[in-house]
């Protein structure tokens, strides 16, 4: 399996796709930071909605970056769907006919790649926070470690979901389209009280505590606890892995 | 031992019968051609041998091992190009071989040699997006040789290559057979197969039409006589009137009958005497067309 991981790392980091997506993510992050920190300076009356102060602003920024779920979704779907659409996947499978190892390899490599990119984007937002946010105080090492491991878990969850769409749809375009549609609809469904109990978006925010900053927490009321957030996010990652496995096994037949 | 033994293969895709009780063998240590018109079942057969498709019925043994039971062991000992090569766009030729070697779990030490073998030594650092079709085909062949396989299964390996590239690949395949490897090639270019293969299997509509060593097959395929004669057009008219089909080919007559005596009698009756009357040794293309057109 080490060989498979090394092969996937080459495919991920030596191709332009990952770097182009990362640049887009970083630029988008910079744009968001500009919106949140510079816009209030030109809008007189925003009712405290944009009062994002340090040190909570660092967590808020991390939450904004982790909310860019398109990144791990596209990365994961392109990693797998492209090979599933041709005989490359089936040929690879017969060369090393252990489907589980292939799935684990793609989970690990796509998650690692997404995590690195997200950490870079969080760093960009954090630099903007340092210079532009109101208030005082910085995060300590524990606080940064907190952000880092939560970012890893969130990326793993969305990568698993992206692989799930690839495993069933077996073509890059439809898989990306369906994955992004899912992300969009999932975000809309938080307006329905019944869905909030299992919403990945809300529980990611609960995990991070990012919506407690500024006025955004007013939108949804009380957030679930950290513990519940962790359980629900883990639950979604398990769902993604299981659907991926089922899709590969059933549609490979 | 035969490299491949297949018996009673059947495969249906909804209403389409791809394989219809196909049985054949390929001998070990030789270059064999696998021939058939479009839709004959060649690719389905290759995919079945590689475990990419499961036949509905029948058995297959590759290198003495059952495909159904021992596929992981089999694939370690064979290399293949079936349908599109499965190369990774965005990576260089060298990186493609590195990825293939990592996935295979071996072959890293052969990458440089295989790049040279495939004529891509100076292009290995370039992304394959800029490769011609022939270059990608040669890289795919190099990738199929990474594991130093005993058996090579190649679906249209000469497709897209210029004449120099084709000659290089044909020489390489013959060299691999001289090393004791078994090479099975499917191709629409029958002259190429005739030049490099010494055993053929011909199929159509998922069934076996002919199989065997090439020389005896071509020798036993009677396709008439060649007549060298003055005034071939007149001679053709004489033979046609006598009920013997004859076609002028340049300065010669191609006569479609196995009865040489009848040709001589008909021409002698018209006081025409050929300089030479010789059996036509069948070409693979003629054999192929004869078999497949007769199977329509």
Interface residues (C-beta under 8 A of the other chain):
Chain A: X3 X4 X6 X7 X10 X11 X14 X15 X16 X17 X83 X86 X87 X88 X90 X91 X92 X94 X95 X96 X97 X253
Chain B: X50 X51 X52 X54 X71 X72 X75 X80 X82 X83 X84 X86 X88 X89 X90 X91 X95 X98 X99 X100 X101 X102 X103 X104 X105
